[in-house]
Amino acid sequence: MSRPVVLGIVGDSAAGKTTLTRGIAQILGEDEVTTICTDDYHRYDRKQRKEMGISALHPDCNYIDIIQQHLGLLRTGQPILKPIYNHTSGEFDAPEYIEPKRFVIVEGLLGYSTRACRDAYDVKVYLAPPEDLRANWKIKRDTRKRGYTPEEVIDQIKAREHDSEAFIRPQRQWADVVVSFYPPADEKSENELLLNVRLVMRPTIPHPDFTHLLGDNKSGSLSDAVRLGLDRDMGKPVDVLEIDGHATEQPVQELERTLCSEIPYLGKFCSIEGNTDIGKVVGTTGETLQSYPLALTQLLITFHMLKAANIYQ
């Protein structure tokens, strides 16, 4: 392609956008990926927002028009001068000169809020973890990295709920893939890394065909931990792939082979070729776990990026 492939990752605060963005960038190679965050385009700093009584989730609190302009420039391979919002100080740092590389990943709160923004992406992903899990992630992140107390974070979540419902969650309808990590219902362990994933695949882009793996299995299960089925999301029919945190290597590799059979170039990123970095997640106490649900999520999104770039060999 003569222009970059642009991936959008949208979701509420602490939904896991940055974690997923970094993982995909590591797979593709840092020298091949430009990442930007649309949350840098806030119109007001933290002190001003507090004085005005407006949240960072509200479109009026963000320069949506400049986001649109910059997405259009990046899509055509042109550089931008991107603002930088400092989440630690709550103020703005000096802007940064950004040149798009082969792949551009754009993550943030309001990336699909207008038609002009949505038209800039080749692939659109929305992160939708359960609200209690997202709240837990936000409390841990904001207390450890942004200097808040747990009480302050909880109060912020409550104060932002109206804007989350009005402006963030409706963007789910525009996603090609909706990703929901969630804890197992019967999981007794306190291991925060052992999460299942539910991947909603809309027919807005052509997804890989996994149905041949099921054979005559009418239940739609590749194993007890990997399931494929039909459902409706926001009233529209979708395919749904679910992978449990305790999934074993064999069914996961079957899914990988399906992805790689269509795009052999993807094979070098897969665990079947010995890639031990994919799907790695680090807990709050420093422990590392190989998460097959995360690995397959990363691979599915990378699959679509490579397909958009016409990289098949």
KEZAVO-736866 format. One record per residue (C-alpha): x, y, z. Coordinates in steps of 0.05 Angstrom, whole numbers, padded with zeros to 5 digits, always signed. Layout:
# KEZAVO-736866
XYZ...
//
This chain:
# KEZAVO-736866
+00000+00000+00000+00021+00072-00012-00009+00095+00053-00008+00069+00125-00058+00019+00153-00098+00053+00209-00125+00014+00267-00173+00045+00318-00179+00020+00389-00235+00055+00428-00263+00044+00498-00277+00076+00564-00223+00097+00613-00181+00038+00637-00215-00011+00589-00148-00039+00568-00135+00003+00505-00062+00018+00519-00046-00054+00539-00076-00081+00474-00043-00026+00433+00026-00041+00461+00017-00116+00450-00002-00108+00377+00055-00058+00366+00105-00108+00396+00079-00163+00349+00085-00120+00286+00151-00088+00309+00160-00021+00342+00197+00006+00280+00136-00010+00237+00083+00023+00282+00063+00093+00300+00017+00098+00361-00023+00159+00381-00075+00172+00435-00135+00216+00420-00140+00233+00494-00082+00281+00482-00132+00326+00446-00168+00350+00509-00191+00422+00503-00181+00436+00578-00131+00414+00630-00151+00378+00695-00159+00442+00735-00202+00476+00682-00246+00414+00676-00258+00414+00750-00275+00488+00751-00323+00480+00691-00355+00416+00716-00341+00378+00651-00310+00310+00643-00256+00288+00594-00307+00240+00563-00351+00296+00536-00340+00314+00463-00342+00388+00481-00281+00376+00524-00240+00352+00464-00217+00381+00398-00255+00331+00355-00244+00374+00293-00169+00370+00301-00172+00295+00313-00209+00289+00247-00158+00331+00212-00099+00293+00240-00130+00225+00225-00140+00247+00153-00067+00269+00148-00040+00205+00179-00083+00162+00132-00051+00196+00072+00019+00187+00101+00029+00259+00123+00060+00281+00190+00023+00317+00246+00042+00361+00305+00005+00324+00360-00013+00355+00428+00008+00317+00491-00035+00313+00554+00004+00294+00616-00039+00247+00656+00006+00254+00717+00005+00330+00723-00062+00340+00688-00031+00393+00644-00005+00398+00573+00066+00385+00551+00100+00410+00488+00069+00380+00424+00104+00323+00388+00121+00317+00314+00093+00250+00290+00107+00215+00223+00063+00155+00205+00098+00089+00195+00072+00027+00159+00019+00017+00212-00016+00070+00254-00053+00051+00318-00100+00104+00345-00128+00091+00415-00172+00134+00459-00241+00152+00486-00275+00186+00427-00242+00158+00364-00308+00138+00330-00349+00198+00352-00358+00227+00282-00366+00200+00212-00302+00235+00190-00263+00201+00245-00292+00132+00230-00276+00137+00156-00202+00144+00172-00195+00073+00199-00183+00008+00162-00201-00034+00224-00242-00011+00284-00239-00046+00352-00280-00030+00414-00262-00054+00483-00321-00072+00528-00300-00106+00593-00353-00114+00648-00361-00048+00685-00340-00077+00753-00276-00104+00722-00261-00038+00687-00273+00000+00753-00223-00046+00787-00172-00034+00733-00183+00041+00737-00175+00043+00812-00109+00004+00808-00082+00045+00751-00101+00114+00777-00077+00102+00848-00010+00072+00826+00006+00116+00766-00034+00180+00772-00032+00197+00846-00106+00189+00863-00136+00156+00925-00185+00098+00915-00241+00143+00940-00225+00197+00889-00225+00146+00832-00292+00116+00854-00323+00186+00858-00295+00201+00788-00326+00138+00759-00394+00156+00788-00389+00228+00763-00370+00204+00693-00424+00151+00687-00472+00197+00649-00420+00215+00597-00397+00142+00591-00468+00121+00575-00481+00181+00529-00416+00186+00490-00369+00126+00499-00412+00063+00498-00452+00082+00436-00387+00079+00395-00391+00003+00403-00439+00002+00344-00384+00025+00296-00333-00028+00313-00314-00086+00268-00291-00126+00328-00316-00118+00400-00268-00147+00452-00292-00165+00522-00244-00195+00572-00280-00221+00633-00266-00266+00694-00291-00338+00694-00357-00343+00731-00335-00404+00771-00263-00383+00781-00242-00390+00854-00172-00364+00844-00153-00292+00857-00109-00293+00795-00128-00228+00760-00093-00250+00696-00136-00311+00684-00189-00278+00640-00235-00305+00586-00248-00265+00522-00310-00256+00480-00296-00232+00409-00356-00204+00372-00341-00203+00298-00387-00160+00256-00395-00171+00181-00369-00101+00166-00302-00132+00147-00287-00204+00123-00266-00246+00183-00228-00312+00180-00272-00374+00173-00265-00419+00233-00326-00462+00220-00287-00519+00187-00252-00532+00253-00318-00552+00284-00333-00608+00236-00398-00642+00254-00397-00612+00324-00464-00577+00325-00450-00546+00392-00400-00500+00360-00343-00520+00406-00271-00533+00384-00259-00554+00456-00293-00542+00523-00254-00476+00526-00261-00451+00454-00330-00437+00426-00357-00407+00362-00429-00386+00352-00479-00336+00325-00510-00281+00366-00538-00210+00362-00500-00148+00385-00537-00082+00390-00593-00116+00351-00551-00140+00292-00527-00211+00276-00454-00226+00292-00405-00283+00298-00378-00295+00368-00313-00330+00386-00302-00344+00460-00237-00368+00489-00229-00386+00563-00169-00369+00604-00156-00443+00617-00156-00461+00543-00101-00510+00524-00049-00500+00470-00078-00549+00419-00145-00514+00402-00111-00446+00403-00059-00469+00352-00116-00495+00308-00143-00425+00307-00074-00397+00292-00065-00445+00233-00131-00420+00203-00107-00348+00208-00039-00365+00178-00068-00406+00121-00100-00343+00094-00041-00297+00109+00023-00339+00114+00061-00276+00133+00024-00278+00200+00057-00344+00217+00120-00313+00244+00080-00280+00299+00045-00344+00322+00062-00390+00379+00063-00449+00330+00126-00418+00302+00156-00411+00371+00137-00339+00386+00137-00337+00462+00123-00262+00468+00052-00262+00442-00003-00261+00494+00044-00245+00551+00010-00205+00607+00042-00179+00671+00004-00175+00736+00007-00120+00788+00057-00159+00830+00103-00172+00771+00083-00243+00753+00078-00260+00679+00026-00306+00648+00017-00332+00577-00055-00314+00561-00083-00352+00501-00146-00307+00500-00100-00246+00494-00056-00280+00443-00114-00297+00397-00143-00227+00405-00076-00197+00384-00070-00244+00325-00141-00232+00300-00131-00157+00300-00062-00164+00268-00094-00210+00216-00141-00154+00195-00085-00102+00194-00042-00146+00149-00101-00161+00104-00115-00087+00097-00042-00078+00078-00046-00134+00027+00011-00171+00062+00000-00244+00047+00069-00276+00040
//
